Amino acid sequence: MKRETIPELLDTDSGSAAEIASSLGDLRHINSWFGGNATAVSMLSYLAEATGRRSLSLLEVAAGSGDLPNIAQEELRKSGIALDVTLLDRVNNHLGTGNSNGTSNRAVVADALCLPFADSSFDVIHCCLFAHHLAPEELTRFVNESLRVCRIAVLINDLVRHPMHLALVYAGLPLFRSRITWHDAPASVRQAYTEQEMNTILKQSAASKVEIQRHYLFRMGVVAWK
């Protein structure tokens, strides 16, 4: 199945405020039901164990409403790991800063390819369902920029392109409310990378080591070590 570059409607805010909010709600369900949240928690737990850290500062890139890092924050707390979260998105009205514990996370509006932070500002950079939006050269640039800003690693939490995955997405479209999601969900799978493609691209980056794992239901978790 060849990769196809298909513009996604949420990227360009091609919809009303209500439609965009509904699509962001669909994304929360996608991450909850189909492995996005679990993949993030798994990778962050692995990173904490590998480094012996009990606290990590995290920059969540393309954070949207911020639900995923909030959930990771709560899950890791159960294991005695503190996660200090900063959210970054290109659009202010996508961002949400509160979580269910009543605390709030910092939020920044900026370009993911030109992060407005000093070198080694965070322990880890994480993105979910963002990497497939980038062309190979942009993905390398994003990882290099993230490696500059992080102290430990860049985590990429994304889809695996596969015909069966695409069939499952079409079968699951009735679960979602937004017409934006009905367009963007299959488009995301069509332009996602395979594990082999991701590995080839990241070999061109400044990462000292790249680890790629397959997670639940066609999710990949990538650790690009600084």
C-alpha positions in Angstrom: 0.0 0.0 0.0 1.7 3.2 -1.2 1.8 6.3 1.0 -0.5 9.0 -0.2 -0.2 12.7 0.9 -3.8 13.8 1.6 -4.5 17.2 3.2 -6.4 16.8 6.4 -9.3 19.1 7.2 -8.4 19.6 10.9 -4.9 20.9 9.8 -6.5 23.8 8.1 -9.4 24.3 10.4 -11.7 23.6 7.5 -14.9 23.6 9.5 -17.0 25.6 12.0 -15.9 25.9 15.6 -18.4 23.2 16.6 -17.2 20.9 13.9 -13.6 21.3 15.0 -14.5 20.8 18.6 -16.4 17.6 17.6 -13.4 16.4 15.7 -11.1 17.0 18.6 -13.5 15.0 20.7 -13.3 12.1 18.1 -9.5 12.2 18.5 -9.9 11.8 22.2 -11.9 8.6 21.6 -9.5 7.3 19.0 -6.6 7.6 21.4 -8.6 6.1 24.2 -10.1 3.2 22.3 -7.4 2.4 19.8 -4.1 2.5 21.6 -2.9 6.1 21.6 -3.1 6.7 25.3 -1.7 3.2 26.1 1.2 3.7 23.7 2.1 7.0 25.4 2.0 5.6 28.9 4.0 2.5 27.8 6.8 4.6 26.1 7.0 7.1 29.0 7.2 4.2 31.6 9.9 2.6 29.5 11.9 5.9 29.4 11.6 6.3 33.1 12.7 2.8 33.8 15.6 3.0 31.3 16.9 6.2 32.8 16.0 5.6 36.5 14.0 8.8 36.6 11.0 9.3 38.9 10.1 12.6 37.4 10.1 13.8 33.8 9.4 17.2 32.1 7.4 16.7 28.9 6.7 18.9 25.9 3.6 17.6 24.1 3.9 18.8 20.5 0.7 19.1 18.4 -1.1 18.7 21.7 -4.6 19.6 20.7 -6.9 19.7 23.7 -4.1 18.0 25.8 -6.2 15.1 27.0 -3.5 12.5 26.1 -0.7 13.9 28.2 -3.2 14.6 31.1 -4.1 10.9 31.0 -0.5 9.9 30.9 0.2 12.2 33.8 -2.4 10.5 35.9 -1.4 6.9 34.9 2.3 7.5 35.6 1.4 9.1 39.0 0.0 5.7 40.0 3.5 4.2 39.4 5.2 7.0 41.4 6.4 8.9 38.3 5.8 12.6 38.2 5.2 14.1 34.7 5.5 17.9 34.3 3.6 18.8 31.1 3.9 21.7 28.7 1.5 21.7 25.7 2.3 23.1 22.3 0.0 23.5 19.3 -0.1 25.7 16.3 -3.6 27.0 17.0 -4.6 28.5 20.3 -8.2 27.4 20.3 -7.1 23.7 20.0 -5.4 23.9 23.3 -6.8 22.8 26.6 -4.8 23.1 29.9 -6.9 21.6 32.6 -7.0 18.0 33.8 -9.3 16.0 36.1 -7.2 16.6 39.2 -7.8 20.4 39.0 -4.2 21.3 38.1 -3.3 23.0 34.9 -0.5 22.6 32.4 1.4 25.3 30.6 0.4 25.9 27.0 2.3 27.5 24.1 1.3 28.4 20.5 4.2 27.8 18.2 5.5 26.0 15.1 6.6 22.4 15.8 9.4 22.7 13.2 10.8 25.8 15.0 10.4 25.2 18.7 10.6 28.4 20.8 12.8 26.9 23.5 16.4 26.9 24.5 18.5 23.8 24.1 17.8 20.9 26.5 14.7 22.7 28.0 12.7 19.4 28.5 13.5 15.8 29.4 11.4 14.4 26.7 9.4 15.5 23.6 6.3 13.5 22.7 3.9 13.8 19.8 0.8 11.7 18.9 -0.8 11.5 15.5 1.5 14.2 14.2 4.4 12.6 12.4 2.3 11.3 9.5 1.4 14.9 8.7 5.0 15.5 7.8 6.9 14.7 4.6 10.1 12.7 5.2 12.4 15.8 5.1 10.0 17.6 7.5 9.9 14.6 9.8 13.7 14.6 10.0 13.7 18.3 10.7 11.1 17.9 13.4 13.1 15.2 15.1 16.3 17.2 15.0 14.6 20.2 16.4 13.1 18.1 19.1 16.4 16.5 19.9 17.9 20.0 20.3 15.2 20.9 22.8 15.1 17.7 24.8 17.6 16.2 27.2 16.8 12.5 26.9 14.6 11.4 23.9 11.9 12.2 21.4 8.9 9.9 21.4 6.7 9.5 18.3 3.3 7.9 18.8 1.7 7.3 15.5 -0.2 5.0 13.1 1.2 2.2 10.9 0.1 2.2 7.3 -1.5 -1.1 6.4 -4.5 -2.2 4.2 -6.1 -3.9 7.1 -5.8 -0.8 9.2 -7.5 1.2 6.5 -10.3 -1.3 6.3 -10.8 -1.1 10.1 -10.9 2.7 9.9 -13.7 2.7 7.3 -15.6 0.1 9.3 -15.3 2.3 12.4 -16.4 5.6 10.9 -20.0 5.3 12.2 -18.4 5.6 15.8 -17.5 9.2 15.1 -19.5 12.4 15.0 -17.6 14.8 12.9 -17.5 15.0 9.1 -13.9 16.2 9.6 -13.0 12.9 11.2 -14.8 10.9 8.5 -12.4 12.6 6.0 -9.2 12.8 8.2 -9.2 9.3 9.7 -8.7 7.3 6.5 -6.5 10.1 5.2 -4.3 9.7 8.2 -3.8 5.9 7.6 -3.1 6.5 3.9 -0.2 8.9 4.7 1.1 7.2 7.8 4.5 5.5 7.6 5.5 1.9 8.0 8.0 0.9 10.7 10.7 0.4 8.0 10.0 3.8 6.4 10.2 5.5 9.8 13.5 3.8 10.6 15.0 4.8 7.3 13.9 8.4 7.8 15.2 8.7 11.4 18.6 7.2 10.4 19.0 10.6 8.7 18.4 12.4 12.0 20.8 13.3 14.8 19.4 10.6 17.0 22.1 8.4 18.6 19.8 5.4 18.6 16.3 4.7 17.3 13.9 2.1 18.7 10.6 1.2 17.1 7.9 -1.0 18.7 4.5 -2.1 17.4 1.7 -1.4 19.8 -2.0 -2.2 19.9 -4.1 -2.0 16.7 -1.5 -0.6 14.2 0.2 1.9 16.5 3.9 2.4 16.5 6.0 3.8 19.3 9.3 5.4 18.4 12.1 6.3 20.8 14.7 8.6 19.2 17.5 8.9 21.8 19.5 12.0 22.1 
